[in-house]
Amino acid sequence: MTIAPDIHPQTRDPECVVLEGGPRAGEWFYVRDWDIRCMSATAMGRSARDVQGWTLGYRRTTRTTAHPDEKLRYEAAVWRWVGPPAPGAPRVDA
């Protein structure tokens, strides 16, 4: 059995998630690992305010980015922190 080559790589979903802002800014996850973390936090009744529920404070944006290491060639969906501010953090709306 042969597998057809991917002739439209730009139409694939990103295979990674990169976090922007919040407690884990700059970290990269595989999509499946990220989904499991989010589902687990939800199943345990956590919220973005809980230490164990930090994943629930991120929301997906429409942006994507490439991995900084050119050899890896990963594309990631950018997830931005919308959860509660860290204690002592300056207010954004001030």
C-alpha positions in Angstrom: 0.0 0.0 0.0 1.4 3.4 -0.9 0.6 6.7 0.8 -0.1 9.7 -1.3 2.2 12.6 -0.7 0.8 15.6 1.1 0.4 18.0 -1.9 -1.2 20.8 0.2 0.9 21.1 3.3 -0.4 24.7 3.9 -3.9 23.3 4.5 -2.9 21.0 7.4 -3.7 21.9 11.0 -0.7 23.0 13.0 0.9 20.1 14.8 2.0 22.1 17.9 0.7 24.7 20.3 2.8 27.6 21.5 1.8 29.7 24.5 1.9 33.5 24.6 1.8 35.3 27.9 0.7 33.8 31.3 2.6 31.4 33.5 3.9 29.2 30.7 4.8 31.8 28.0 6.9 30.5 25.2 6.4 26.8 25.9 5.6 24.4 23.0 3.3 21.3 23.2 2.2 18.8 20.7 -1.6 19.3 20.0 -2.6 15.9 21.4 -0.6 16.5 24.6 -2.2 20.0 25.0 -5.7 18.6 24.4 -5.2 16.0 27.1 -4.0 18.6 29.6 -7.1 20.8 28.9 -9.5 17.8 29.1 -7.9 16.6 32.3 -8.2 20.0 34.0 -11.8 20.3 32.9 -12.6 16.8 34.1 -11.1 17.5 37.5 -13.3 20.7 37.9 -10.3 23.0 37.8 -10.4 26.7 36.7 -7.7 29.1 35.4 -7.3 30.4 38.9 -6.2 26.9 40.2 -2.5 26.0 39.9 -3.6 22.6 38.3 -6.0 24.4 35.9 -3.5 26.8 34.3 -4.2 25.4 30.8 -7.8 26.7 31.0 -6.5 30.3 31.0 -5.3 30.1 27.4 -7.4 30.7 24.3 -6.5 29.9 20.7 -5.9 32.8 18.4 -6.1 32.7 14.6 -2.3 33.2 14.3 0.3 30.5 13.7 4.1 30.6 14.0 7.0 28.5 13.0 9.5 26.9 15.4 12.6 29.0 15.9 14.8 26.0 15.1 14.7 25.8 11.3 15.6 22.1 11.4 12.4 21.1 13.2 10.0 22.8 10.8 7.0 22.7 13.2 4.1 25.0 12.8 2.2 26.0 15.9 -1.1 27.5 16.7 -0.7 30.5 19.1 -2.7 30.3 22.3 -2.8 33.6 24.3 -3.3 33.9 28.0 -6.7 35.4 29.0 -6.7 34.1 32.5 -6.3 36.0 35.8 -3.3 38.2 36.2 -0.4 37.0 38.3 -0.4 38.5 41.8 1.5 41.8 41.8 1.4 42.1 38.0 0.7 45.6 36.6 -2.8 46.2 35.2 -3.0 46.3 31.5 -6.0 48.5 31.4 -4.6 51.2 33.7 
